[in-house]
């Protein structure tokens, strides 16, 4: 693991010239670098065999069975897949840039990478612009035979279908109030992080395979269960990895620099048992893993520093357009109270996709994507820090069902109360906690507190809530919290009580309760950005936010939901759009301080995650 931009290159991938923030720009340097790297790459493969070589499991105690199934090359490579995903996300942030600067940004210099690095340093307590974790990927991706009886497999699929229908209800309601967003991969998603609350059969699958999990991860810190479907004729999730947006924030949480506490809110190992519930082939939206890419976790400032330098060298219109989109994404990540979670996560994914594009498109050879032909019950055991996913695969005429057990090594966590946590952390945490309140009400609980008490048998603590119980990679919550495992899967008795309580609900057609709709409405109104028109206000009490709120109320009434703010069930205080430490004021200037006030067309809005899955 390295913590500096000066780290040595992985033999198959580090494509940034490690001299300050400079990209590889010299063709001679690139040629020399390519020849040497190719020699080392070839030598490594000759000595160690293919990275898709099947392991015999000799180095892992226990009965986990690795199958002799080799990966096959997909038709795309990491460079083209990352570029396609970044291009898909970019229009949202071109528009965001325009909205931000016209609505309330007076000091537009905050878009600049130097100002961003300074603001992050002030929040975190130190400079994180050279912070990058590089991790091992020993053995690469392997195929494991999981324990999955046929009856259990079919029941898991039925439960996923029920969740998917309920997500459709969420999407329909969000559309009715023009709140935008998607219920798939954000806090209102049911198939990720929250899936265990809806899949008793998923819990049985976990228990049957707990022995395999502990054999593969002896220092087990946490497990999260995802159960999802890639619907027919829809795309998989684009290139990403499981990095936290809060990389480096751990220093201000654990009161030490990451070098001194490298496992504070950071799981050094994060692996998945990505299990097929039906046979998977290339024309069935398989998971693509880029085996020869770095397993890395760069901080946002690390990526922005290099991306800003690279795109400033691009003289074409597209280069300036991308630079503006990156600036908007950077600002959204800096002030998390500005937008809802789907926009926030899109900003993090967009930055990472551009970083991967620039890094791997600099190679003189492609880094191929790999896929594995699987039968039901077979799982890809892969490193989540390695880039994976491809939204350019041919769409399939049939759905792909997957159950994923994501496992984390032990990490450290603070014993501080939530009020003592950095404000940057608190803002996102409160948003996610509110979403858990809505999910609890979908399951006919009074709120997240009652659901938490049902699972744990006791009242929640200020620094251990349903958010911690269900884990959250973005917040660096992986299940151990400096102790033994405390993720939801360890509370068997409480989970069985929950499953019994919700048994009749799962036997009915999925419907959102009025209480759940009310909660979702309140959740969307905590943000004054992108609410109805896509224009940001100054805060929850701004004229624009008030206008958005009134329009949403009218649409809610049309959906037969009466809105009464005095009956709000939200026990989480609304967050200010100022993020606590910025005071946006109106700005009528047409420029952003860079001497170029040309207004770019944002293009079509097809960048949402509503049709993308891992």
C-alpha positions in Angstrom: 0.0 0.0 0.0 1.4 3.4 -0.9 0.2 6.8 0.1 1.9 9.1 -2.4 1.6 10.1 -6.1 5.3 9.1 -6.3 4.5 5.4 -5.9 6.1 2.9 -8.3 4.0 1.6 -11.2 2.2 -1.7 -11.1 3.8 -3.7 -13.9 0.5 -4.0 -15.8 -1.0 -0.6 -15.3 0.3 2.6 -13.7 0.0 5.1 -16.5 0.6 8.4 -14.8 4.0 9.9 -15.0 4.9 10.0 -11.2 6.4 13.5 -11.3 4.2 15.9 -9.6 0.8 16.0 -11.2 2.0 15.6 -14.8 0.5 13.1 -17.2 2.5 11.2 -19.7 2.7 13.7 -22.6 6.0 12.8 -24.3 5.7 10.2 -27.0 9.3 9.1 -26.5 8.7 8.7 -22.8 5.5 6.7 -23.5 7.3 4.5 -26.0 10.2 3.7 -23.6 7.8 3.2 -20.7 5.7 0.9 -22.9 8.6 -1.3 -23.9 9.9 -1.7 -20.4 6.4 -2.3 -18.9 5.6 -4.8 -21.7 8.8 -6.7 -20.9 8.0 -6.8 -17.2 4.4 -7.7 -17.9 5.4 -10.6 -20.2 8.0 -11.8 -17.7 5.4 -11.7 -14.9 2.9 -13.7 -16.9 5.5 -16.2 -18.1 6.7 -16.8 -14.5 3.3 -16.7 -12.7 1.0 -17.9 -15.4 -2.2 -16.1 -16.6 -4.0 -13.9 -14.2 -7.0 -16.0 -14.8 -5.3 -19.2 -13.8 -7.4 -21.4 -11.5 -6.0 -21.6 -8.0 -6.0 -25.0 -6.2 -6.7 -23.3 -2.9 -3.6 -24.6 -1.2 -3.0 -21.3 0.5 -6.5 -21.1 1.9 -7.5 -23.3 4.8 -10.8 -25.1 4.6 -13.1 -26.6 2.0 -13.7 -23.7 -0.4 -13.7 -25.2 -3.9 -12.0 -23.3 -6.7 -13.2 -24.4 -10.1 -11.0 -24.8 -13.2 -12.9 -22.1 -15.1 -10.7 -19.6 -16.9 -11.7 -16.0 -17.8 -12.2 -15.0 -21.4 -11.6 -11.7 -23.0 -14.5 -9.4 -23.6 -14.9 -7.4 -26.8 -14.1 -4.1 -25.0 -11.1 -2.9 -23.0 -10.8 -0.7 -19.9 -10.0 2.5 -21.9 -13.0 2.4 -24.1 -15.4 1.2 -21.4 -14.4 3.9 -19.0 -14.6 6.6 -21.7 -18.1 5.4 -22.6 -19.3 5.6 -19.0 -17.7 9.0 -18.4 -19.3 10.3 -21.6 -22.7 9.0 -20.5 -22.4 10.8 -17.1 -20.9 14.1 -18.3 -24.0 16.0 -19.6 -25.5 16.0 -16.1 -22.4 17.9 -14.7 -22.1 20.2 -17.7 -25.6 21.4 -16.8 -24.7 21.4 -13.1 -21.8 23.7 -13.8 -24.0 26.1 -15.6 -26.7 26.0 -12.8 -24.2 26.4 -10.0 -22.4 29.4 -11.4 -25.6 31.2 -12.4 -27.6 30.4 -9.3 -25.5 31.3 -6.3 -21.8 31.0 -6.7 -20.0 34.3 -6.2 -16.6 32.8 -5.6 -16.4 30.6 -8.6 -12.7 30.1 -7.9 -13.9 27.3 -5.6 -14.2 25.3 -8.8 -10.4 25.4 -9.2 -8.4 22.4 -8.2 -6.1 24.4 -6.0 -9.0 25.9 -4.1 -10.6 22.4 -3.9 -7.4 20.9 -2.4 -7.2 23.8 0.1 -10.8 23.3 1.2 -10.3 19.6 1.6 -7.1 20.2 3.6 -9.1 22.5 5.9 -11.8 19.9 6.3 -9.5 16.9 6.7 -6.7 18.6 8.6 -4.0 17.7 6.0 -3.2 17.6 2.3 -4.8 14.5 0.7 -3.9 15.4 -2.9 -1.2 12.7 -3.0 -3.2 10.1 -1.1 -3.7 6.9 -3.0 -3.9 3.4 -1.6 -2.5 0.7 -3.9 -3.4 -2.8 -2.8 -2.6 -6.4 -3.7 -4.6 -8.5 -6.0 -3.0 -11.8 -5.3 -4.4 -14.6 -7.4 -6.8 -12.4 -9.4 -10.4 -13.5 -9.9 -11.3 -17.1 -9.3 -14.5 -19.1 -9.5 -15.9 -20.6 -6.3 -18.6 -23.3 -6.0 -21.2 -22.0 -3.5 -23.7 -24.0 -1.6 -27.1 -23.2 -3.3 -29.8 -25.8 -3.3 -32.3 -25.5 -6.2 -35.3 -24.7 -4.0 -33.3 -21.9 -2.3 -32.2 -20.5 -5.6 -35.7 -20.2 -6.9 -36.9 -18.6 -3.7 -34.1 -15.9 -3.8 -35.2 -15.1 -7.4 -38.8 -14.7 -6.3 -37.8 -12.3 -3.5 -35.6 -10.3 -5.8 -38.6 -9.9 -8.2 -40.7 -8.7 -5.3 -38.0 -6.1 -4.3 -37.8 -5.0 -8.0 -41.5 -4.4 -8.1 -41.4 -2.3 -4.9 -38.5 -0.3 -6.4 -40.8 0.3 -9.4 -43.3 1.8 -7.0 -40.6 4.1 -5.6 -39.6 5.2 -9.0 -43.2 5.9 -9.9 -43.7 8.0 -6.9 -40.5 9.9 -7.4 -41.6 10.7 -11.0 -45.0 11.8 -9.7 -43.4 14.6 -7.6 -40.7 15.2 -10.2 -38.0 14.5 -7.7 -35.8 12.8 -10.2 -33.2 10.3 -9.1 -33.6 6.5 -9.1 -34.2 3.8 -6.6 -31.6 1.4 -7.8 -28.1 2.3 -6.5 -28.6 5.0 -3.9 -29.9 5.0 -0.3 -33.5 4.2 -1.5 -32.2 1.2 -3.4 -33.6 -2.1 -2.0 -31.3 -4.5 -4.0 -28.1 -3.2 -2.6 -27.1 -2.8 1.1 -30.8 -3.0 2.2 -31.5 -6.3 0.4 -31.1 -8.4 3.6 -34.3 -6.7 5.0 -36.3 -8.1 2.1 -34.7 -11.6 1.5 -35.0 -14.2 4.2 -33.7 -16.7 1.6 -30.7 -14.5 1.1 -29.9 -14.9 4.8 -30.2 -18.7 4.5 -27.8 -18.5 1.6 -25.3 -16.5 3.7 -25.6 -19.1 6.6 -25.0 -22.0 4.3 -21.8 -20.4 2.9 -20.4 -18.8 6.1 -17.7 -21.5 6.3 -16.5 -20.5 2.8 -16.6 -16.8 3.7 -14.4 -17.3 6.8 -12.0 -19.5 4.9 -11.5 -16.9 2.3 -11.3 -14.0 4.7 -9.9 -15.2 8.1 -9.7 -11.7 9.5 -13.4 -11.0 8.7 -14.6 -7.6 9.7 -18.0 -7.4 8.0 -20.3 -8.8 5.3 -23.0 -7.1 3.2 -25.6 -9.0 1.1 -26.7 -7.6 -2.3 -29.4 -9.4 -4.3 -30.3 -7.9 -7.6 -31.4 -8.4 -11.2 -30.1 -6.8 -14.4 -33.4 -6.6 -16.2 -33.8 -7.7 -19.8 -32.8 -5.1 -22.4 -31.1 -2.9 -19.9 -27.4 -2.1 -19.3 -25.0 -3.2 -16.6 -23.3 -0.6 -14.4 -20.3 1.2 -15.9 -16.7 1.0 -15.0 -16.2 1.6 -11.2 -14.6 0.2 -8.1 -15.7 0.1 -4.5 -13.8 3.2 -3.4 -15.2 5.4 -0.7 -15.8 9.1 -1.6 -14.4 9.9 1.9 -10.9 8.6 1.3 -8.7 10.6 3.6 -11.5 11.7 5.9 -10.5 9.0 8.3 -7.7 11.2 9.5 -10.0 13.7 11.1 -12.2 10.8 12.4 -9.4 8.8 14.1 -7.3 11.9 14.8 -4.3 10.7 12.9 -2.9 10.7 9.3 -3.8 7.7 7.1 -0.1 6.7 7.2 -0.3 6.2 10.9 -3.7 4.5 10.9 -4.1 3.0 7.4 -7.1 0.8 8.5 -9.1 3.6 10.0 -12.5 3.4 8.2 -10.6 1.6 5.4 -10.8 -2.2 4.8 -7.5 -3.3 3.3 -9.3 -6.2 1.7 -12.7 -6.0 0.1 -13.8 -9.0 -1.9 -17.0 -10.3 -3.4 -18.6 -13.7 -3.9 -20.6 -12.6 -6.9 -22.9 -15.6 -7.3 -24.9 -16.5 -10.4 -28.5 -17.5 -9.8 -28.8 -18.5 -13.5 -26.3 -19.5 -16.1 -24.2 -16.6 -17.4 -22.6 -16.2 -20.8 -21.2 -13.2 -22.7 -24.6 -12.3 -24.2 -26.2 -12.4 -20.7 -24.6 -9.2 -19.3 -21.7 -10.9 -17.4 -19.7 -9.0 -14.8 -16.5 -7.7 -16.5 -13.3 -7.5 -14.4 -10.1 -5.8 -15.6 -7.6 -8.2 -14.2 -4.5 -6.3 -15.2 -5.5 -3.0 -13.8 -4.4 -1.6 -10.5 -6.3 -2.4 -7.3 -6.3 1.2 -6.0 -8.2 3.7 -3.9 -7.2 7.2 -4.9 -8.6 10.2 -3.0 -10.8 12.7 -4.9 -8.1 15.4 -4.6 -5.5 12.9 -6.1 -7.7 12.3 -9.1 -8.7 15.9 -9.6 -5.1 17.1 -9.5 -4.2 14.9 -12.4 -7.4 15.3 -14.3 -7.2 19.1 -14.1 -3.7 19.1 -15.5 -4.6 16.7 -18.3 -7.7 18.4 -19.6 -6.1 21.9 -19.4 -3.7 20.6 -22.0 -6.7 19.8 -24.3 -7.3 22.7 -26.7 -10.4 21.3 -28.2 -14.0 22.1 -27.2 -14.5 18.7 -25.6 -11.5 19.2 -23.3 -13.0 22.5 -21.9 -16.4 20.9 -21.6 -15.0 18.0 -19.6 -13.0 20.4 -17.4 -16.2 22.2 -16.5 -18.1 19.0 -15.8 -15.3 17.9 -13.5 -15.4 21.2 -11.7 -19.1 20.9 -11.0 -18.6 17.3 -9.8 -15.8 18.5 -7.6 -17.9 21.2 -6.0 -20.8 18.8 -5.3 -18.4 16.4 -3.6 -17.0 19.2 -1.5 -20.4 20.4 -0.3 -22.5 17.2 0.1 -25.6 19.0 1.4 -26.2 20.6 -2.0 -27.7 17.6 -3.7 -29.5 14.3 -3.2 -27.5 11.0 -2.9 -28.0 9.9 -6.5 -26.4 13.1 -7.9 -23.6 12.9 -5.2 -22.8 9.3 -6.2 -22.9 10.2 -9.9 -20.3 12.9 -9.2 -18.0 10.4 -7.6 -18.5 7.8 -10.4 -18.0 10.4 -13.1 -14.6 11.6 -11.7 -13.4 8.0 -11.3 -14.5 7.0 -14.8 -12.6 10.0 -16.3 -9.5 9.2 -14.1 -9.5 5.5 -15.3 -10.0 6.7 -18.9 -7.1 9.1 -18.9 -4.9 6.6 -17.0 -5.5 3.5 -19.2 -5.9 5.2 -22.5 -2.3 6.3 -22.2 -1.0 2.8 -22.5 0.3 1.6 -25.8 -1.7 -1.6 -25.4 -5.3 -2.3 -24.2 -6.1 -3.6 -20.8 -8.8 -6.2 -21.6 -11.9 -6.9 -19.7 -12.4 -10.5 -18.6 -15.6 -12.5 -18.1 -16.4 -16.0 -16.9 -19.0 -18.4 -18.2 -20.9 -19.5 -15.0 -23.5 -21.9 -14.0 -26.0 -21.2 -11.2 -24.3 -21.5 -7.8 -20.9 -20.5 -9.1 -19.4 -17.3 -7.8 -16.7 -14.9 -9.0 -14.4 -14.3 -6.1 -12.8 -10.9 -7.0 -11.2 -7.8 -5.6 -13.6 -4.9 -5.4 -10.8 -2.4 -5.6 -10.0 -3.6 -9.1 -12.0 -1.7 -11.8 -15.0 -3.7 -13.0 -18.2 -3.2 -14.9 -19.0 -2.3 -18.5 -22.1 -0.4 -19.6 -21.3 -1.0 -23.3 -22.1 -4.8 -23.3 -24.8 -5.9 -25.7 -28.2 -5.9 -24.0 -29.7 -9.2 -23.2 -33.2 -10.5 -24.0 -33.4 -12.1 -20.5 -32.7 -10.9 -17.0 -29.6 -11.8 -15.0 -30.1 -12.6 -11.3 -27.2 -12.3 -8.9 -26.7 -12.7 -5.1 -23.4 -11.1 -3.9 -21.8 -11.5 -0.5 -19.3 -8.7 -0.2 -16.8 -9.3 2.5 -14.5 -6.8 4.3 -11.3 -7.3 6.4 -11.3 -5.7 9.9 -10.8 -1.9 10.1 -10.7 0.7 12.8 -13.4 3.1 13.8 -13.9 5.9 16.2 -15.8 5.7 19.5 -16.8 9.4 19.1 -20.5 10.3 19.1 -21.9 11.4 15.7 -21.9 15.0 16.9 -18.1 14.8 17.2 -17.6 13.5 13.7 -16.5 15.9 10.9 -19.3 17.9 9.4 -18.6 16.6 5.9 -19.3 13.1 7.3 -22.4 14.1 9.2 -24.1 15.7 6.2 -24.0 12.5 4.2 -24.7 10.3 7.2 -27.9 12.2 8.0 -29.1 11.9 4.5 -28.6 8.2 4.5 -30.2 7.8 7.9 -33.3 9.5 6.7 -33.5 7.1 3.8 -33.4 4.2 6.2 -36.4 5.8 8.0 -38.2 5.6 4.7 -37.2 2.0 4.1 -38.4 1.0 7.6 -41.8 2.5 6.8 -42.0 0.6 3.6 -41.8 -2.5 5.9 -44.6 -1.1 8.1 -42.3 0.0 11.0 -42.8 3.4 12.7 -39.2 4.3 11.6 -35.6 3.3 11.6 -35.4 3.2 15.5 -38.1 0.6 15.7 -36.5 -1.5 13.0 -33.1 -1.2 14.7 -34.6 -2.3 18.0 -36.2 -5.3 16.4 -32.9 -6.4 14.9 -30.6 -5.7 17.8 -32.9 -6.2 20.7 -31.9 -2.8 22.2 -32.2 0.9 21.5 -29.8 2.5 19.0 -26.8 4.4 20.2 -25.8 7.8 18.7 -22.8 6.2 16.9 -24.4 2.8 16.0 -27.6 3.1 14.0 -29.3 1.3 11.1 -26.7 2.9 8.8 -23.9 1.2 10.6 -25.8 -2.1 10.9 -26.4 -2.2 7.1 -22.9 -0.9 6.3 -22.1 1.9 3.8 -18.9 1.8 1.7 -19.2 5.6 0.9 -19.1 6.4 4.6 -16.3 3.9 5.3 -18.7 1.8 7.4 -17.7 -1.9 6.9 -19.2 -3.7 9.8 -16.5 -4.1 12.4 -16.1 -0.6 13.8 -12.9 -1.5 15.6 -14.5 -4.5 17.3 -15.8 -7.9 16.3 -18.3 -8.0 13.5 -21.4 -5.9 14.1 -23.1 -6.0 10.7 -26.7 -7.0 10.4 -26.0 -10.6 9.4 -24.6 -11.3 12.9 -28.0 -10.7 14.5 -29.7 -14.0 13.6 -32.4 -13.9 16.3 -33.4 -10.3 15.5 -33.4 -11.0 11.7 -35.6 -14.0 12.1 -38.0 -11.9 14.2 -38.0 -9.3 11.5 -38.7 -11.9 8.8 -41.6 -13.3 10.7 -43.0 -9.9 11.3 -42.9 -9.0 7.5 -43.9 -12.4 6.2 -47.4 -11.4 5.4 -46.2 -8.3 3.7 -44.1 -10.2 1.3 -47.1 -12.3 0.4 -48.9 -9.3 -0.9 -48.4 -7.1 -4.0 -45.7 -4.6 -3.2 -47.1 -1.1 -2.4 -45.7 2.0 -0.8 -47.6 3.0 2.4 -48.7 6.6 2.8 -46.2 6.9 5.6 -43.4 5.7 3.2 -44.5 8.2 0.6 -44.5 11.0 3.1 -41.0 10.1 4.2 -39.7 10.0 0.7 -41.2 13.4 0.0 -39.4 14.8 3.0 -36.2 13.1 2.0 -36.3 14.7 -1.4 -37.1 18.1 0.1 -34.0 18.2 2.3 -32.1 19.3 -0.8 -32.6 22.6 -2.7 -30.6 21.5 -5.7 -32.0 19.6 -8.7 -35.4 19.3 -7.0 -37.8 20.2 -9.8 -36.1 22.5 -12.4 -32.5 21.4 -12.0 -31.6 24.8 -10.5 -29.9 25.1 -7.1 -31.2 27.4 -4.4 -29.4 28.9 -1.5 -30.7 26.6 1.1 -33.8 24.8 2.4 -35.5 28.2 3.1 -34.6 29.8 -0.2 -37.3 31.1 -2.5 -36.5 28.5 -5.1 -36.5 25.7 -2.5 -39.9 27.0 -1.2 -41.3 27.0 -4.8 -40.0 23.5 -5.3 -41.6 22.4 -2.1 -45.0 23.8 -3.0 -44.9 22.1 -6.4 -44.0 18.8 -4.9 -46.8 19.2 -2.4 -49.3 19.7 -5.2 -48.0 16.6 -7.1 -48.1 14.6 -3.9 -51.8 15.6 -3.4 -52.5 14.5 -6.9 -51.0 11.2 -5.9 -53.5 11.0 -3.1 -50.9 11.8 -0.5 -51.7 14.7 1.9 -48.7 16.6 3.0 -48.6 18.2 6.4 -45.2 19.5 7.5 -46.4 19.6 11.1 -46.8 15.8 11.0 -43.3 15.1 9.8 -41.7 11.9 11.0 -38.3 13.1 10.2 -36.1 13.1 13.3 -33.0 14.1 11.4 -32.5 17.9 11.2 -32.5 19.3 7.7 -29.1 20.1 6.4 -28.2 23.4 5.0 -27.1 23.8 1.4 -24.2 25.8 2.6 -22.6 22.7 3.9 -22.0 24.5 7.2 -18.9 26.4 6.0 -19.7 28.0 2.7 -22.0 31.0 2.2 -23.2 31.0 -1.4 -24.5 34.4 -2.6 -26.1 35.3 -5.9 -23.8 35.7 -8.8 -24.9 37.4 -12.0 -21.5 37.1 -13.7 -21.5 35.0 -16.8 -18.0 33.9 -16.5 -16.2 31.5 -14.1 -13.0 33.4 -13.7 -11.1 31.4 -16.4 -11.6 34.0 -19.1 -13.9 31.7 -21.1 -17.6 32.3 -20.6 -18.9 30.3 -23.6 -22.0 28.4 -22.6 -21.9 24.8 -23.6 -24.9 22.7 -24.5 -25.5 20.0 -21.9 -26.9 17.5 -24.3 -29.5 14.9 -23.5 -30.0 13.6 -20.0 -29.5 9.9 -20.2 -26.9 9.7 -17.5 -29.0 8.5 -14.6 -28.4 5.1 -13.0 -31.9 3.9 -13.5 -30.9 1.2 -16.0 -27.4 0.2 -14.7 -26.5 -2.7 -12.4 -23.3 -4.3 -11.2 
